[in-house]
Amino acid sequence: MTLLEQIPRETFHEASIPVLETKRLALRAPRLGDAKAVAALANDRRIAENTARIPHPYKLTDAQGFIAGANKAAGEAVFLIALRDATAIGACGVVMQDANAELGYWLGVEHWGKGYATEALHAVIDYAFTDLEHMALQAGARVTNPASRRVLEKCGFQWTGVGLYRISAIKSSAPIDRFRLERGIWSALKTWGRVKRVM
């Protein structure tokens, strides 16, 4: 057995994702040891109904599956959002959806309204455009979720229209406001100081 064979495969995936630190947060690759915390946070209908893929109820096995599948594909980066004391508060990242880079995020309900989502997304967007070299990012927010829409707008995303998305938790489709942020616009906004990195 070689030394490389003794290192769990999960470690290699985790090592490929950096830790992004902001003023109040640390974003890192999720680990199987985080499954209980993720399941406890995500098992809330208010979260599930505002995301495409989170089922409700959200079980420990769902969290384990999410973590096991994270950061496997090229161009993707999935992060656990944690406070500086290591308390998990949500997740975010960039995944590939139909050959497009799609930004997604969620926070535990008790952490809503504190600016954590905007702070985390600024860091992930910077990483997506610089390290992952994406040319554009897409995102969506349910039309019934104005808070999520405001987060995307504060990060520089521009509204592109409305579409229907299948929402796992409601077992139906729902209208989604679609947003897009191009690398050139992100760069210009940062130059003008309208979008600041909170690090």
C-alpha positions in Angstrom: 0.0 0.0 0.0 1.4 3.4 -0.9 1.0 6.5 1.1 -1.5 7.9 -1.4 -3.7 4.9 -1.0 -3.9 5.5 2.7 -5.3 9.0 2.4 -9.1 9.0 2.0 -10.4 10.2 -1.4 -12.6 12.8 0.4 -9.4 14.5 1.5 -8.3 15.1 -2.1 -11.7 16.7 -3.0 -11.5 18.9 0.1 -7.9 19.9 -0.6 -8.9 21.2 -4.0 -11.4 23.7 -2.5 -9.8 26.6 -0.6 -11.0 28.1 2.6 -12.5 31.6 1.8 -12.5 33.9 4.8 -14.6 37.0 5.1 -15.0 39.5 7.9 -17.4 37.2 9.8 -17.4 33.9 8.0 -15.2 31.0 6.9 -16.3 29.1 3.8 -14.8 25.6 3.3 -15.5 22.3 1.7 -18.2 20.3 3.6 -17.1 17.2 5.4 -19.0 14.1 6.3 -18.7 15.1 9.9 -20.8 18.2 9.1 -23.8 16.0 8.0 -25.7 16.3 11.3 -25.4 20.1 11.4 -26.4 20.4 7.8 -29.4 18.2 8.3 -30.5 20.1 11.4 -30.3 23.4 9.5 -31.8 22.4 6.2 -34.8 20.5 7.7 -37.0 23.5 7.6 -39.8 23.9 5.1 -39.1 27.6 4.6 -35.6 26.7 3.3 -36.7 23.8 1.2 -39.5 25.7 -0.5 -37.1 28.4 -1.7 -34.5 26.0 -3.2 -34.7 23.7 -6.2 -33.1 20.6 -4.8 -33.6 20.5 -1.0 -36.3 18.0 -0.1 -38.5 18.3 2.9 -38.2 16.6 5.3 -34.4 16.8 5.0 -32.8 13.7 6.6 -29.3 12.9 7.7 -29.0 10.7 4.6 -29.9 13.7 2.4 -27.1 15.7 4.1 -24.6 12.8 3.6 -25.5 12.5 0.0 -25.1 16.2 -0.6 -21.7 16.2 1.1 -20.5 13.0 -0.7 -21.5 14.6 -4.1 -19.9 18.0 -3.5 -16.9 19.2 -5.4 -16.6 16.3 -7.7 -17.1 18.0 -11.1 -14.8 20.4 -12.9 -15.8 24.0 -12.6 -17.8 23.4 -9.4 -17.1 24.6 -5.9 -19.4 23.9 -2.9 -18.8 25.5 0.4 -20.2 25.1 4.0 -20.8 28.5 5.4 -19.6 28.8 9.0 -19.2 31.6 11.5 -15.6 32.2 12.6 -16.3 30.0 15.7 -16.9 27.1 13.2 -20.7 27.1 13.7 -22.3 25.9 10.5 -25.0 28.2 9.2 -25.6 27.2 5.6 -24.1 26.3 2.3 -23.3 28.0 -1.1 -21.5 27.3 -4.2 -21.2 27.2 -8.0 -22.4 24.1 -9.8 -22.7 23.3 -13.5 -26.3 23.2 -14.7 -26.8 22.6 -18.5 -23.2 23.8 -19.3 -23.9 27.0 -17.3 -22.3 28.0 -14.0 -25.2 28.3 -11.5 -24.8 30.0 -8.1 -26.8 28.6 -5.3 -27.1 29.2 -1.5 -29.2 28.7 1.6 -28.9 29.7 5.2 -30.5 28.3 8.4 -33.6 30.4 9.2 -32.1 31.7 12.5 -29.3 33.3 10.4 -31.5 35.2 8.0 -31.5 39.0 7.8 -27.9 39.4 9.1 -26.1 40.0 5.8 -24.4 36.6 5.9 -25.7 35.5 2.5 -24.4 38.6 0.8 -21.0 38.3 2.5 -20.6 34.7 1.6 -21.7 35.2 -2.0 -19.2 38.0 -2.6 -16.4 35.6 -1.7 -17.8 32.8 -3.8 -18.4 35.1 -6.8 -14.8 36.4 -6.6 -13.5 32.8 -6.5 -15.7 31.7 -9.4 -14.5 34.5 -11.7 -10.8 34.5 -10.6 -9.9 30.9 -9.7 -12.5 29.0 -11.6 -12.3 31.4 -14.6 -16.1 31.4 -15.3 -17.2 34.0 -17.8 -20.7 34.4 -16.3 -22.8 33.1 -13.4 -26.5 32.5 -13.3 -28.8 32.4 -10.3 -32.5 32.2 -9.4 -34.8 33.2 -6.6 -38.5 32.3 -6.2 -40.7 35.2 -7.0 -42.1 34.9 -3.5 -38.6 35.4 -2.0 -37.7 39.1 -2.2 -34.9 38.7 0.3 -33.0 36.3 -1.9 -33.6 38.6 -4.9 -32.1 41.5 -2.9 -29.0 39.4 -2.0 -28.4 38.8 -5.7 -28.9 42.4 -6.7 -26.5 43.5 -3.9 -23.9 41.1 -5.5 -24.3 42.8 -8.9 -26.6 40.3 -10.6 -29.0 41.6 -13.2 -32.6 40.3 -13.7 -33.0 38.5 -17.0 -36.6 37.2 -16.7 -38.9 34.7 -15.1 -38.8 30.9 -15.6 -40.3 27.8 -14.1 -38.2 25.6 -11.9 -39.0 22.2 -10.4 -39.0 22.6 -6.6 -38.3 19.3 -4.9 -40.0 20.2 -1.6 -43.3 21.1 -3.2 -43.1 18.4 -5.8 -44.2 21.0 -8.5 -42.8 23.8 -10.5 -42.8 27.4 -9.4 -42.0 30.8 -11.0 -38.3 31.8 -10.5 -36.8 35.2 -11.1 -33.6 34.5 -13.2 -30.4 36.6 -12.8 -27.1 36.7 -14.5 -23.7 38.3 -13.7 -21.0 38.5 -16.3 -17.4 38.6 -15.5 -16.9 42.0 -17.2 -19.7 43.6 -15.2 -18.4 42.1 -12.0 -14.9 43.5 -12.8 -16.3 47.0 -13.6 -18.4 47.0 -10.4 -15.4 46.1 -8.3 -13.3 48.8 -10.0 -16.0 51.4 -9.4 -16.3 50.2 -5.8 -20.0 49.3 -6.1 -19.3 45.6 -5.2 -16.7 45.3 -2.4 -15.1 42.1 -1.3 -15.8 41.7 2.5 -12.6 40.1 3.5 
